[in-house]
Amino acid sequence: MGTQFLFIGFMFVAMWFLIIAPQRKKQKEHAKMLAALDQGDEIITAGGIYGEITHKKDDRFVVKIADGVKIELAKSFVQDVVRKK
């Protein structure tokens, strides 16, 4: 009976180090990247659209994707920074 609890505990610890901890680290890095974004930075969205941030709001960015075309994008949909200003 004690070895079963020990095995379950070992499985939980292994799952924590293999799955949960790396995911939390990745979320923290993404939040840090979002906080550092500013006007003029080129980004790529989760949908694969490249654009330039023209305005920063509390919960979203206004992104210029073509001449005369701007969209509002939730901050969580920014995948990566292509070029800093």
C-alpha positions as a Python dict, from the first residue, in 0.01 Angstrom:
ca = {
    (1, 'M'): (0, 0, 0),
    (2, 'G'): (280, 241, 86),
    (3, 'T'): (464, 170, -237),
    (4, 'Q'): (152, 261, -438),
    (5, 'F'): (138, 604, -274),
    (6, 'L'): (510, 645, -328),
    (7, 'F'): (469, 558, -697),
    (8, 'I'): (179, 804, -739),
    (9, 'G'): (385, 1074, -568),
    (10, 'F'): (681, 1001, -793),
    (11, 'M'): (457, 1024, -1102),
    (12, 'F'): (321, 1362, -988),
    (13, 'V'): (672, 1500, -931),
    (14, 'A'): (787, 1370, -1269),
    (15, 'M'): (485, 1526, -1442),
    (16, 'W'): (556, 1856, -1268),
    (17, 'F'): (915, 1872, -1391),
    (18, 'L'): (843, 1741, -1741),
    (19, 'I'): (522, 1928, -1826),
    (20, 'I'): (405, 2195, -1582),
    (21, 'A'): (730, 2373, -1492),
    (22, 'P'): (849, 2428, -1853),
    (23, 'Q'): (504, 2557, -1953),
    (24, 'R'): (501, 2809, -1667),
    (25, 'K'): (848, 2927, -1768),
    (26, 'K'): (733, 2973, -2127),
    (27, 'Q'): (427, 3173, -2011),
    (28, 'K'): (647, 3404, -1803),
    (29, 'E'): (882, 3465, -2097),
    (30, 'H'): (584, 3544, -2325),
    (31, 'A'): (441, 3790, -2070),
    (32, 'K'): (783, 3958, -2041),
    (33, 'M'): (805, 3985, -2421),
    (34, 'L'): (456, 4141, -2439),
    (35, 'A'): (543, 4397, -2173),
    (36, 'A'): (852, 4504, -2368),
    (37, 'L'): (664, 4567, -2696),
    (38, 'D'): (618, 4926, -2807),
    (39, 'Q'): (518, 5131, -3108),
    (40, 'G'): (724, 5060, -3418),
    (41, 'D'): (806, 4698, -3329),
    (42, 'E'): (738, 4439, -3600),
    (43, 'I'): (553, 4132, -3478),
    (44, 'I'): (407, 3807, -3604),
    (45, 'T'): (65, 3699, -3482),
    (46, 'A'): (-46, 3349, -3387),
    (47, 'G'): (-228, 3340, -3723),
    (48, 'G'): (92, 3413, -3916),
    (49, 'I'): (24, 3779, -3999),
    (50, 'Y'): (323, 4013, -3996),
    (51, 'G'): (267, 4372, -3893),
    (52, 'E'): (396, 4680, -3716),
    (53, 'I'): (256, 4807, -3388),
    (54, 'T'): (122, 5159, -3436),
    (55, 'H'): (-60, 5208, -3106),
    (56, 'K'): (-54, 5032, -2769),
    (57, 'K'): (-373, 5002, -2560),
    (58, 'D'): (-434, 4837, -2222),
    (59, 'D'): (-541, 4497, -2355),
    (60, 'R'): (-459, 4511, -2727),
    (61, 'F'): (-238, 4654, -2999),
    (62, 'V'): (-329, 4841, -3315),
    (63, 'V'): (-122, 4675, -3587),
    (64, 'K'): (-55, 4803, -3938),
    (65, 'I'): (-51, 4501, -4172),
    (66, 'A'): (-52, 4688, -4506),
    (67, 'D'): (-70, 5043, -4639),
    (68, 'G'): (-391, 5190, -4499),
    (69, 'V'): (-490, 4864, -4324),
    (70, 'K'): (-484, 4850, -3944),
    (71, 'I'): (-629, 4587, -3714),
    (72, 'E'): (-676, 4564, -3340),
    (73, 'L'): (-515, 4257, -3197),
    (74, 'A'): (-541, 4111, -2847),
    (75, 'K'): (-202, 4103, -2679),
    (76, 'S'): (-222, 3730, -2622),
    (77, 'F'): (-224, 3667, -2999),
    (78, 'V'): (124, 3813, -3051),
    (79, 'Q'): (349, 3515, -3107),
    (80, 'D'): (692, 3665, -3158),
    (81, 'V'): (888, 3983, -3226),
    (82, 'V'): (1040, 4004, -3573),
    (83, 'R'): (1225, 4333, -3529),
    (84, 'K'): (1250, 4584, -3246),
    (85, 'K'): (1214, 4955, -3325),
}
